[in-house]
Amino acid sequence: MNSGRPPQDGDFCLGVWEKTGRSTYKLNHFALGNIIDPTNPTAIEPPGGPTQIVEDIILSRDGNHYTGMFTLDAYDTPSTSPVHAQTPT
């Protein structure tokens, strides 16, 4: 997934997706590099732990649009608890 962020801020995440229904999918991917603040996703934080993004999406009939919800867990370091947010996509 390309987030559209500048490359130096970690614009790509890697992960997997699974078809869960006729037009529904579940995605699980990790953004590596800078920390993403779920309360302000456009803010740039210093490098830290990974950010896990889990999405449940519904693809439109024409296949060009989607809607859904995602959960974002941002880890500051491997030893800390995540910051958790759930938001519509």
Phi and psi restraints in degrees (range 20) as a CNS / XPLOR table:
assign (resid 1 and name C) (resid 2 and name N)
       (resid 2 and name CA) (resid 2 and name C) 1.0 -104.3 20.0 2
assign (resid 2 and name N) (resid 2 and name CA)
       (resid 2 and name C) (resid 3 and name N) 1.0 117.0 20.0 2
assign (resid 2 and name C) (resid 3 and name N)
       (resid 3 and name CA) (resid 3 and name C) 1.0 -78.6 20.0 2
assign (resid 3 and name N) (resid 3 and name CA)
       (resid 3 and name C) (resid 4 and name N) 1.0 -15.0 20.0 2
assign (resid 3 and name C) (resid 4 and name N)
       (resid 4 and name CA) (resid 4 and name C) 1.0 87.5 20.0 2
assign (resid 4 and name N) (resid 4 and name CA)
       (resid 4 and name C) (resid 5 and name N) 1.0 -1.7 20.0 2
assign (resid 4 and name C) (resid 5 and name N)
       (resid 5 and name CA) (resid 5 and name C) 1.0 -73.1 20.0 2
assign (resid 5 and name N) (resid 5 and name CA)
       (resid 5 and name C) (resid 6 and name N) 1.0 160.6 20.0 2
assign (resid 5 and name C) (resid 6 and name N)
       (resid 6 and name CA) (resid 6 and name C) 1.0 -60.4 20.0 2
assign (resid 6 and name N) (resid 6 and name CA)
       (resid 6 and name C) (resid 7 and name N) 1.0 143.6 20.0 2
assign (resid 6 and name C) (resid 7 and name N)
       (resid 7 and name CA) (resid 7 and name C) 1.0 -54.4 20.0 2
assign (resid 7 and name N) (resid 7 and name CA)
       (resid 7 and name C) (resid 8 and name N) 1.0 -37.3 20.0 2
assign (resid 7 and name C) (resid 8 and name N)
       (resid 8 and name CA) (resid 8 and name C) 1.0 -67.7 20.0 2
assign (resid 8 and name N) (resid 8 and name CA)
       (resid 8 and name C) (resid 9 and name N) 1.0 -14.5 20.0 2
assign (resid 8 and name C) (resid 9 and name N)
       (resid 9 and name CA) (resid 9 and name C) 1.0 -97.6 20.0 2
assign (resid 9 and name N) (resid 9 and name CA)
       (resid 9 and name C) (resid 10 and name N) 1.0 5.6 20.0 2
assign (resid 9 and name C) (resid 10 and name N)
       (resid 10 and name CA) (resid 10 and name C) 1.0 82.7 20.0 2
assign (resid 10 and name N) (resid 10 and name CA)
       (resid 10 and name C) (resid 11 and name N) 1.0 73.6 20.0 2
assign (resid 10 and name C) (resid 11 and name N)
       (resid 11 and name CA) (resid 11 and name C) 1.0 -89.0 20.0 2
assign (resid 11 and name N) (resid 11 and name CA)
       (resid 11 and name C) (resid 12 and name N) 1.0 -10.0 20.0 2
assign (resid 11 and name C) (resid 12 and name N)
       (resid 12 and name CA) (resid 12 and name C) 1.0 -116.6 20.0 2
assign (resid 12 and name N) (resid 12 and name CA)
       (resid 12 and name C) (resid 13 and name N) 1.0 144.2 20.0 2
assign (resid 12 and name C) (resid 13 and name N)
       (resid 13 and name CA) (resid 13 and name C) 1.0 -125.9 20.0 2
assign (resid 13 and name N) (resid 13 and name CA)
       (resid 13 and name C) (resid 14 and name N) 1.0 151.8 20.0 2
assign (resid 13 and name C) (resid 14 and name N)
       (resid 14 and name CA) (resid 14 and name C) 1.0 -114.9 20.0 2
assign (resid 14 and name N) (resid 14 and name CA)
       (resid 14 and name C) (resid 15 and name N) 1.0 144.6 20.0 2
assign (resid 14 and name C) (resid 15 and name N)
       (resid 15 and name CA) (resid 15 and name C) 1.0 -177.9 20.0 2
assign (resid 15 and name N) (resid 15 and name CA)
       (resid 15 and name C) (resid 16 and name N) 1.0 -160.4 20.0 2
assign (resid 15 and name C) (resid 16 and name N)
       (resid 16 and name CA) (resid 16 and name C) 1.0 -131.1 20.0 2
assign (resid 16 and name N) (resid 16 and name CA)
       (resid 16 and name C) (resid 17 and name N) 1.0 160.1 20.0 2
assign (resid 16 and name C) (resid 17 and name N)
       (resid 17 and name CA) (resid 17 and name C) 1.0 -136.0 20.0 2
assign (resid 17 and name N) (resid 17 and name CA)
       (resid 17 and name C) (resid 18 and name N) 1.0 157.4 20.0 2
assign (resid 17 and name C) (resid 18 and name N)
       (resid 18 and name CA) (resid 18 and name C) 1.0 -140.5 20.0 2
assign (resid 18 and name N) (resid 18 and name CA)
       (resid 18 and name C) (resid 19 and name N) 1.0 135.2 20.0 2
assign (resid 18 and name C) (resid 19 and name N)
       (resid 19 and name CA) (resid 19 and name C) 1.0 -77.3 20.0 2
assign (resid 19 and name N) (resid 19 and name CA)
       (resid 19 and name C) (resid 20 and name N) 1.0 124.3 20.0 2
assign (resid 19 and name C) (resid 20 and name N)
       (resid 20 and name CA) (resid 20 and name C) 1.0 -110.6 20.0 2
assign (resid 20 and name N) (resid 20 and name CA)
       (resid 20 and name C) (resid 21 and name N) 1.0 -7.0 20.0 2
assign (resid 20 and name C) (resid 21 and name N)
       (resid 21 and name CA) (resid 21 and name C) 1.0 -168.8 20.0 2
assign (resid 21 and name N) (resid 21 and name CA)
       (resid 21 and name C) (resid 22 and name N) 1.0 -172.3 20.0 2
assign (resid 21 and name C) (resid 22 and name N)
       (resid 22 and name CA) (resid 22 and name C) 1.0 -55.9 20.0 2
assign (resid 22 and name N) (resid 22 and name CA)
       (resid 22 and name C) (resid 23 and name N) 1.0 -44.8 20.0 2
assign (resid 22 and name C) (resid 23 and name N)
       (resid 23 and name CA) (resid 23 and name C) 1.0 -131.3 20.0 2
assign (resid 23 and name N) (resid 23 and name CA)
       (resid 23 and name C) (resid 24 and name N) 1.0 23.4 20.0 2
assign (resid 23 and name C) (resid 24 and name N)
       (resid 24 and name CA) (resid 24 and name C) 1.0 -119.2 20.0 2
assign (resid 24 and name N) (resid 24 and name CA)
       (resid 24 and name C) (resid 25 and name N) 1.0 147.4 20.0 2
assign (resid 24 and name C) (resid 25 and name N)
       (resid 25 and name CA) (resid 25 and name C) 1.0 -141.5 20.0 2
assign (resid 25 and name N) (resid 25 and name CA)
       (resid 25 and name C) (resid 26 and name N) 1.0 152.3 20.0 2
assign (resid 25 and name C) (resid 26 and name N)
       (resid 26 and name CA) (resid 26 and name C) 1.0 -118.9 20.0 2
assign (resid 26 and name N) (resid 26 and name CA)
       (resid 26 and name C) (resid 27 and name N) 1.0 130.2 20.0 2
assign (resid 26 and name C) (resid 27 and name N)
       (resid 27 and name CA) (resid 27 and name C) 1.0 -118.3 20.0 2
assign (resid 27 and name N) (resid 27 and name CA)
       (resid 27 and name C) (resid 28 and name N) 1.0 142.4 20.0 2
assign (resid 27 and name C) (resid 28 and name N)
       (resid 28 and name CA) (resid 28 and name C) 1.0 -136.0 20.0 2
assign (resid 28 and name N) (resid 28 and name CA)
       (resid 28 and name C) (resid 29 and name N) 1.0 113.5 20.0 2
assign (resid 28 and name C) (resid 29 and name N)
       (resid 29 and name CA) (resid 29 and name C) 1.0 -144.3 20.0 2
assign (resid 29 and name N) (resid 29 and name CA)
       (resid 29 and name C) (resid 30 and name N) 1.0 161.0 20.0 2
assign (resid 29 and name C) (resid 30 and name N)
       (resid 30 and name CA) (resid 30 and name C) 1.0 -119.9 20.0 2
assign (resid 30 and name N) (resid 30 and name CA)
       (resid 30 and name C) (resid 31 and name N) 1.0 129.1 20.0 2
assign (resid 30 and name C) (resid 31 and name N)
       (resid 31 and name CA) (resid 31 and name C) 1.0 -92.7 20.0 2
assign (resid 31 and name N) (resid 31 and name CA)
       (resid 31 and name C) (resid 32 and name N) 1.0 125.1 20.0 2
assign (resid 31 and name C) (resid 32 and name N)
       (resid 32 and name CA) (resid 32 and name C) 1.0 -107.5 20.0 2
assign (resid 32 and name N) (resid 32 and name CA)
       (resid 32 and name C) (resid 33 and name N) 1.0 152.0 20.0 2
assign (resid 32 and name C) (resid 33 and name N)
       (resid 33 and name CA) (resid 33 and name C) 1.0 112.1 20.0 2
assign (resid 33 and name N) (resid 33 and name CA)
       (resid 33 and name C) (resid 34 and name N) 1.0 -125.5 20.0 2
assign (resid 33 and name C) (resid 34 and name N)
       (resid 34 and name CA) (resid 34 and name C) 1.0 -71.3 20.0 2
assign (resid 34 and name N) (resid 34 and name CA)
       (resid 34 and name C) (resid 35 and name N) 1.0 153.0 20.0 2
assign (resid 34 and name C) (resid 35 and name N)
       (resid 35 and name CA) (resid 35 and name C) 1.0 -75.8 20.0 2
assign (resid 35 and name N) (resid 35 and name CA)
       (resid 35 and name C) (resid 36 and name N) 1.0 138.4 20.0 2
assign (resid 35 and name C) (resid 36 and name N)
       (resid 36 and name CA) (resid 36 and name C) 1.0 -102.4 20.0 2
assign (resid 36 and name N) (resid 36 and name CA)
       (resid 36 and name C) (resid 37 and name N) 1.0 122.9 20.0 2
assign (resid 36 and name C) (resid 37 and name N)
       (resid 37 and name CA) (resid 37 and name C) 1.0 -83.8 20.0 2
assign (resid 37 and name N) (resid 37 and name CA)
       (resid 37 and name C) (resid 38 and name N) 1.0 115.2 20.0 2
assign (resid 37 and name C) (resid 38 and name N)
       (resid 38 and name CA) (resid 38 and name C) 1.0 -63.4 20.0 2
assign (resid 38 and name N) (resid 38 and name CA)
       (resid 38 and name C) (resid 39 and name N) 1.0 -19.5 20.0 2
assign (resid 38 and name C) (resid 39 and name N)
       (resid 39 and name CA) (resid 39 and name C) 1.0 -86.3 20.0 2
assign (resid 39 and name N) (resid 39 and name CA)
       (resid 39 and name C) (resid 40 and name N) 1.0 -13.0 20.0 2
assign (resid 39 and name C) (resid 40 and name N)
       (resid 40 and name CA) (resid 40 and name C) 1.0 -152.2 20.0 2
assign (resid 40 and name N) (resid 40 and name CA)
       (resid 40 and name C) (resid 41 and name N) 1.0 75.6 20.0 2
assign (resid 40 and name C) (resid 41 and name N)
       (resid 41 and name CA) (resid 41 and name C) 1.0 -60.9 20.0 2
assign (resid 41 and name N) (resid 41 and name CA)
       (resid 41 and name C) (resid 42 and name N) 1.0 -17.3 20.0 2
assign (resid 41 and name C) (resid 42 and name N)
       (resid 42 and name CA) (resid 42 and name C) 1.0 -89.8 20.0 2
assign (resid 42 and name N) (resid 42 and name CA)
       (resid 42 and name C) (resid 43 and name N) 1.0 -8.2 20.0 2
assign (resid 42 and name C) (resid 43 and name N)
       (resid 43 and name CA) (resid 43 and name C) 1.0 -73.2 20.0 2
assign (resid 43 and name N) (resid 43 and name CA)
       (resid 43 and name C) (resid 44 and name N) 1.0 144.6 20.0 2
assign (resid 43 and name C) (resid 44 and name N)
       (resid 44 and name CA) (resid 44 and name C) 1.0 -104.6 20.0 2
assign (resid 44 and name N) (resid 44 and name CA)
       (resid 44 and name C) (resid 45 and name N) 1.0 122.7 20.0 2
assign (resid 44 and name C) (resid 45 and name N)
       (resid 45 and name CA) (resid 45 and name C) 1.0 -109.0 20.0 2
assign (resid 45 and name N) (resid 45 and name CA)
       (resid 45 and name C) (resid 46 and name N) 1.0 161.4 20.0 2
assign (resid 45 and name C) (resid 46 and name N)
       (resid 46 and name CA) (resid 46 and name C) 1.0 -63.3 20.0 2
assign (resid 46 and name N) (resid 46 and name CA)
       (resid 46 and name C) (resid 47 and name N) 1.0 160.3 20.0 2
assign (resid 46 and name C) (resid 47 and name N)
       (resid 47 and name CA) (resid 47 and name C) 1.0 -54.6 20.0 2
assign (resid 47 and name N) (resid 47 and name CA)
       (resid 47 and name C) (resid 48 and name N) 1.0 142.3 20.0 2
assign (resid 47 and name C) (resid 48 and name N)
       (resid 48 and name CA) (resid 48 and name C) 1.0 -156.8 20.0 2
assign (resid 48 and name N) (resid 48 and name CA)
       (resid 48 and name C) (resid 49 and name N) 1.0 -147.3 20.0 2
assign (resid 48 and name C) (resid 49 and name N)
       (resid 49 and name CA) (resid 49 and name C) 1.0 -74.9 20.0 2
assign (resid 49 and name N) (resid 49 and name CA)
       (resid 49 and name C) (resid 50 and name N) 1.0 178.4 20.0 2
assign (resid 49 and name C) (resid 50 and name N)
       (resid 50 and name CA) (resid 50 and name C) 1.0 -75.0 20.0 2
assign (resid 50 and name N) (resid 50 and name CA)
       (resid 50 and name C) (resid 51 and name N) 1.0 165.2 20.0 2
assign (resid 50 and name C) (resid 51 and name N)
       (resid 51 and name CA) (resid 51 and name C) 1.0 -119.9 20.0 2
assign (resid 51 and name N) (resid 51 and name CA)
       (resid 51 and name C) (resid 52 and name N) 1.0 122.4 20.0 2
assign (resid 51 and name C) (resid 52 and name N)
       (resid 52 and name CA) (resid 52 and name C) 1.0 -96.0 20.0 2
assign (resid 52 and name N) (resid 52 and name CA)
       (resid 52 and name C) (resid 53 and name N) 1.0 130.8 20.0 2
assign (resid 52 and name C) (resid 53 and name N)
       (resid 53 and name CA) (resid 53 and name C) 1.0 -122.1 20.0 2
assign (resid 53 and name N) (resid 53 and name CA)
       (resid 53 and name C) (resid 54 and name N) 1.0 121.5 20.0 2
assign (resid 53 and name C) (resid 54 and name N)
       (resid 54 and name CA) (resid 54 and name C) 1.0 -116.7 20.0 2
assign (resid 54 and name N) (resid 54 and name CA)
       (resid 54 and name C) (resid 55 and name N) 1.0 124.6 20.0 2
assign (resid 54 and name C) (resid 55 and name N)
       (resid 55 and name CA) (resid 55 and name C) 1.0 -122.1 20.0 2
assign (resid 55 and name N) (resid 55 and name CA)
       (resid 55 and name C) (resid 56 and name N) 1.0 141.7 20.0 2
assign (resid 55 and name C) (resid 56 and name N)
       (resid 56 and name CA) (resid 56 and name C) 1.0 -116.3 20.0 2
assign (resid 56 and name N) (resid 56 and name CA)
       (resid 56 and name C) (resid 57 and name N) 1.0 114.3 20.0 2
assign (resid 56 and name C) (resid 57 and name N)
       (resid 57 and name CA) (resid 57 and name C) 1.0 -125.2 20.0 2
assign (resid 57 and name N) (resid 57 and name CA)
       (resid 57 and name C) (resid 58 and name N) 1.0 155.4 20.0 2
assign (resid 57 and name C) (resid 58 and name N)
       (resid 58 and name CA) (resid 58 and name C) 1.0 -120.2 20.0 2
assign (resid 58 and name N) (resid 58 and name CA)
       (resid 58 and name C) (resid 59 and name N) 1.0 121.9 20.0 2
assign (resid 58 and name C) (resid 59 and name N)
       (resid 59 and name CA) (resid 59 and name C) 1.0 -82.5 20.0 2
assign (resid 59 and name N) (resid 59 and name CA)
       (resid 59 and name C) (resid 60 and name N) 1.0 138.5 20.0 2
assign (resid 59 and name C) (resid 60 and name N)
       (resid 60 and name CA) (resid 60 and name C) 1.0 -68.0 20.0 2
assign (resid 60 and name N) (resid 60 and name CA)
       (resid 60 and name C) (resid 61 and name N) 1.0 163.6 20.0 2
assign (resid 60 and name C) (resid 61 and name N)
       (resid 61 and name CA) (resid 61 and name C) 1.0 -58.6 20.0 2
assign (resid 61 and name N) (resid 61 and name CA)
       (resid 61 and name C) (resid 62 and name N) 1.0 -37.8 20.0 2
assign (resid 61 and name C) (resid 62 and name N)
       (resid 62 and name CA) (resid 62 and name C) 1.0 -80.9 20.0 2
assign (resid 62 and name N) (resid 62 and name CA)
       (resid 62 and name C) (resid 63 and name N) 1.0 -7.4 20.0 2
assign (resid 62 and name C) (resid 63 and name N)
       (resid 63 and name CA) (resid 63 and name C) 1.0 77.7 20.0 2
assign (resid 63 and name N) (resid 63 and name CA)
       (resid 63 and name C) (resid 64 and name N) 1.0 8.7 20.0 2
assign (resid 63 and name C) (resid 64 and name N)
       (resid 64 and name CA) (resid 64 and name C) 1.0 -104.6 20.0 2
assign (resid 64 and name N) (resid 64 and name CA)
       (resid 64 and name C) (resid 65 and name N) 1.0 -4.8 20.0 2
assign (resid 64 and name C) (resid 65 and name N)
       (resid 65 and name CA) (resid 65 and name C) 1.0 -142.4 20.0 2
assign (resid 65 and name N) (resid 65 and name CA)
       (resid 65 and name C) (resid 66 and name N) 1.0 160.2 20.0 2
assign (resid 65 and name C) (resid 66 and name N)
       (resid 66 and name CA) (resid 66 and name C) 1.0 -148.3 20.0 2
assign (resid 66 and name N) (resid 66 and name CA)
       (resid 66 and name C) (resid 67 and name N) 1.0 158.2 20.0 2
assign (resid 66 and name C) (resid 67 and name N)
       (resid 67 and name CA) (resid 67 and name C) 1.0 -133.8 20.0 2
assign (resid 67 and name N) (resid 67 and name CA)
       (resid 67 and name C) (resid 68 and name N) 1.0 167.6 20.0 2
assign (resid 67 and name C) (resid 68 and name N)
       (resid 68 and name CA) (resid 68 and name C) 1.0 156.0 20.0 2
assign (resid 68 and name N) (resid 68 and name CA)
       (resid 68 and name C) (resid 69 and name N) 1.0 -162.6 20.0 2
assign (resid 68 and name C) (resid 69 and name N)
       (resid 69 and name CA) (resid 69 and name C) 1.0 -126.8 20.0 2
assign (resid 69 and name N) (resid 69 and name CA)
       (resid 69 and name C) (resid 70 and name N) 1.0 152.1 20.0 2
assign (resid 69 and name C) (resid 70 and name N)
       (resid 70 and name CA) (resid 70 and name C) 1.0 -136.6 20.0 2
assign (resid 70 and name N) (resid 70 and name CA)
       (resid 70 and name C) (resid 71 and name N) 1.0 153.3 20.0 2
assign (resid 70 and name C) (resid 71 and name N)
       (resid 71 and name CA) (resid 71 and name C) 1.0 -115.7 20.0 2
assign (resid 71 and name N) (resid 71 and name CA)
       (resid 71 and name C) (resid 72 and name N) 1.0 134.1 20.0 2
assign (resid 71 and name C) (resid 72 and name N)
       (resid 72 and name CA) (resid 72 and name C) 1.0 -122.7 20.0 2
assign (resid 72 and name N) (resid 72 and name CA)
       (resid 72 and name C) (resid 73 and name N) 1.0 123.8 20.0 2
assign (resid 72 and name C) (resid 73 and name N)
       (resid 73 and name CA) (resid 73 and name C) 1.0 -117.1 20.0 2
assign (resid 73 and name N) (resid 73 and name CA)
       (resid 73 and name C) (resid 74 and name N) 1.0 112.0 20.0 2
assign (resid 73 and name C) (resid 74 and name N)
       (resid 74 and name CA) (resid 74 and name C) 1.0 -101.2 20.0 2
assign (resid 74 and name N) (resid 74 and name CA)
       (resid 74 and name C) (resid 75 and name N) 1.0 124.1 20.0 2
assign (resid 74 and name C) (resid 75 and name N)
       (resid 75 and name CA) (resid 75 and name C) 1.0 -102.2 20.0 2
assign (resid 75 and name N) (resid 75 and name CA)
       (resid 75 and name C) (resid 76 and name N) 1.0 125.0 20.0 2
assign (resid 75 and name C) (resid 76 and name N)
       (resid 76 and name CA) (resid 76 and name C) 1.0 -71.7 20.0 2
assign (resid 76 and name N) (resid 76 and name CA)
       (resid 76 and name C) (resid 77 and name N) 1.0 -50.3 20.0 2
assign (resid 76 and name C) (resid 77 and name N)
       (resid 77 and name CA) (resid 77 and name C) 1.0 -143.2 20.0 2
assign (resid 77 and name N) (resid 77 and name CA)
       (resid 77 and name C) (resid 78 and name N) 1.0 166.3 20.0 2
assign (resid 77 and name C) (resid 78 and name N)
       (resid 78 and name CA) (resid 78 and name C) 1.0 -60.3 20.0 2
assign (resid 78 and name N) (resid 78 and name CA)
       (resid 78 and name C) (resid 79 and name N) 1.0 -19.0 20.0 2
assign (resid 78 and name C) (resid 79 and name N)
       (resid 79 and name CA) (resid 79 and name C) 1.0 -96.8 20.0 2
assign (resid 79 and name N) (resid 79 and name CA)
       (resid 79 and name C) (resid 80 and name N) 1.0 -1.3 20.0 2
assign (resid 79 and name C) (resid 80 and name N)
       (resid 80 and name CA) (resid 80 and name C) 1.0 -107.7 20.0 2
assign (resid 80 and name N) (resid 80 and name CA)
       (resid 80 and name C) (resid 81 and name N) 1.0 161.7 20.0 2
assign (resid 80 and name C) (resid 81 and name N)
       (resid 81 and name CA) (resid 81 and name C) 1.0 -74.4 20.0 2
assign (resid 81 and name N) (resid 81 and name CA)
       (resid 81 and name C) (resid 82 and name N) 1.0 152.8 20.0 2
assign (resid 81 and name C) (resid 82 and name N)
       (resid 82 and name CA) (resid 82 and name C) 1.0 -76.7 20.0 2
assign (resid 82 and name N) (resid 82 and name CA)
       (resid 82 and name C) (resid 83 and name N) 1.0 157.1 20.0 2
assign (resid 82 and name C) (resid 83 and name N)
       (resid 83 and name CA) (resid 83 and name C) 1.0 -89.5 20.0 2
assign (resid 83 and name N) (resid 83 and name CA)
       (resid 83 and name C) (resid 84 and name N) 1.0 128.9 20.0 2
assign (resid 83 and name C) (resid 84 and name N)
       (resid 84 and name CA) (resid 84 and name C) 1.0 -118.1 20.0 2
assign (resid 84 and name N) (resid 84 and name CA)
       (resid 84 and name C) (resid 85 and name N) 1.0 136.4 20.0 2
assign (resid 84 and name C) (resid 85 and name N)
       (resid 85 and name CA) (resid 85 and name C) 1.0 -145.8 20.0 2
assign (resid 85 and name N) (resid 85 and name CA)
       (resid 85 and name C) (resid 86 and name N) 1.0 145.9 20.0 2
assign (resid 85 and name C) (resid 86 and name N)
       (resid 86 and name CA) (resid 86 and name C) 1.0 -127.4 20.0 2
assign (resid 86 and name N) (resid 86 and name CA)
       (resid 86 and name C) (resid 87 and name N) 1.0 129.8 20.0 2
assign (resid 86 and name C) (resid 87 and name N)
       (resid 87 and name CA) (resid 87 and name C) 1.0 -145.0 20.0 2
assign (resid 87 and name N) (resid 87 and name CA)
       (resid 87 and name C) (resid 88 and name N) 1.0 147.2 20.0 2
assign (resid 87 and name C) (resid 88 and name N)
       (resid 88 and name CA) (resid 88 and name C) 1.0 -66.3 20.0 2
assign (resid 88 and name N) (resid 88 and name CA)
       (resid 88 and name C) (resid 89 and name N) 1.0 144.9 20.0 2
